[in-house]
Amino acid sequence: MHAMQYEFTLPADYAMDAVRERVARTGHLLDDWPGLGAKAYLMRERGVHGSPVNQYAPFYLWRTVEGMNSFLWEGAFQRPTDDFGRPAVRQWTGLAYEEGGAAHSPARVAVRRRRPVPEGVPLSEWAAEAVRETGRLAAGDGVSLAAAVVDTGRWELVHFSLHADEAPDGVAGDVFQVLHVSAPERERLPRGRQW
């Protein structure tokens, strides 16, 4: 499993209904994309869920690198690039993936929690704890899915989760509104530890 995200930070007075309309019009285009486990069309709105910015920031869980590369290099990624400019595309290697109890319910919010991989800890122990934490996260009320991914260039861990209800109380991380989820190969994403 591979994860990918890019962010378009928009002006403070940007009409975010334009993003909602865009996703309503085009979100279905990836509903059958080969190699795509799940794409969550995410938006943060200034002042909502504590967001300091307006942002369109889709998050992807890819089942195959070929599917991801096809998206990036064969034209689909050109559409948002033409509209908003070319963003930096973050990519992470999968550590763990779990389905939650609300897997078949529509997702309303997503939470992305980032933190550094600490120095001086055995990586095997740290990774095993990240896997366990993903399982605990997936077991929470209203959780649709949970994933742990790591960027070894920055040594950054990201826990990503989709929720059927509003963001849970006391949640740590960036909270996004979910506008649509394309999940053509979600059931084929490998569960549990990714090695």
Long-range contacts (C-beta under 8 A, 24 or more apart in sequence): 1-37, 1-61, 1-62, 1-63, 1-94, 1-97, 1-147, 1-149, 1-189, 1-190, 1-194, 2-61, 2-62, 2-65, 2-68, 2-91, 2-92, 2-93, 2-94, 2-149, 3-59, 3-60, 3-61, 3-62, 3-91, 3-92, 3-93, 3-94, 3-147, 3-149, 3-158, 3-160, 4-59, 4-60, 4-62, 4-68, 4-89, 4-90, 4-91, 4-92, 5-57, 5-58, 5-59, 5-60, 5-89, 5-90, 5-112, 6-57, 6-58, 6-80, 6-87, 6-88, 6-89, 6-90, 7-55, 7-56, 7-57, 7-87, 8-55, 8-56, 8-57, 8-80, 8-84, 8-85, 8-87, 9-53, 9-54, 9-55, 10-53, 10-54, 10-55, 10-56, 10-84, 11-54, 12-46, 12-53, 12-54, 14-54, 16-43, 16-45, 16-54, 19-43, 19-56, 19-179, 20-179, 22-83, 23-179, 23-180, 24-179, 24-180, 26-79, 27-179, 27-180, 27-182, 28-180, 28-182, 29-76, 29-182, 30-71, 30-76, 30-182, 30-184, 31-182, 31-183, 31-184, 32-184, 33-67, 33-70, 33-71, 33-76, 33-182, 33-184, 34-64, 34-66, 34-67, 34-70, 34-184, 34-185, 35-62, 35-63, 35-64, 35-65, 35-66, 35-67, 35-68, 35-70, 35-185, 36-60, 36-61, 36-62, 36-63, 36-67, 36-71, 36-182, 36-183, 36-184, 36-185, 37-61, 37-62, 37-63, 37-97, 37-183, 37-185, 37-186, 37-188, 37-189, 38-145, 38-181, 38-182, 38-183, 38-186, 38-189, 39-181, 39-182, 39-183, 40-107, 40-110, 40-162, 40-176, 40-178, 40-180, 40-181, 41-178, 41-179, 41-180, 41-181, 41-182, 42-110, 42-176, 42-177, 42-178, 42-179, 43-176, 43-177, 43-179, 44-174, 44-175, 44-176, 44-177, 45-177, 48-177, 49-109, 49-167, 49-175, 49-176, 49-177, 50-175, 51-174, 51-175, 56-80, 56-84, 57-176, 59-110, 59-112, 59-160, 59-176, 61-94, 61-97, 61-147, 61-160, 61-186, 61-189, 63-185, 63-188, 63-189, 67-185, 90-151, 91-151, 92-149, 92-150, 92-151, 92-158, 93-149, 93-150, 93-151, 93-152, 93-194, 94-147, 94-148, 94-149, 94-190, 94-194, 95-127, 95-130, 95-131, 95-134, 95-148, 95-149, 95-150, 95-157, 95-193, 95-194, 96-130, 96-131, 96-134, 96-135, 96-146, 96-147, 96-148, 96-192, 96-193, 96-194, 97-134, 97-145, 97-146, 97-147, 97-148, 97-189, 97-190, 97-191, 97-192, 97-194, 98-134, 98-135, 98-137, 98-138, 98-145, 98-146, 98-147, 98-191, 98-192, 99-138, 99-144, 99-145, 99-191, 100-137, 100-138, 100-139, 100-140, 100-142, 100-143, 100-144, 100-145, 100-146, 100-161, 100-162, 101-139, 101-141, 101-142, 101-143, 102-142, 102-143, 102-144, 102-163, 102-164, 102-165, 103-144, 103-145, 105-142, 105-144, 105-164, 106-164, 106-178, 106-181, 107-144, 107-162, 107-163, 107-164, 107-178, 107-181, 108-163, 108-164, 108-165, 108-166, 108-177, 108-178, 109-162, 109-163, 109-165, 109-166, 109-167, 109-175, 109-176, 109-177, 109-178, 110-160, 110-161, 110-162, 110-163, 110-175, 110-176, 110-178, 111-159, 111-160, 111-161, 111-163, 111-167, 111-168, 111-171, 111-173, 111-174, 111-175, 111-176, 112-158, 112-159, 112-160, 112-173, 112-174, 112-176, 113-158, 113-159, 113-160, 113-172, 113-173, 113-174, 114-156, 114-157, 114-158, 114-173, 114-174, 115-156, 115-157, 116-154, 116-155, 116-156, 116-157, 117-150, 117-155, 117-156, 117-157, 130-157, 130-159, 131-192, 131-193, 133-159, 134-159, 135-192, 137-161, 140-168, 141-165, 141-168, 142-168, 145-186
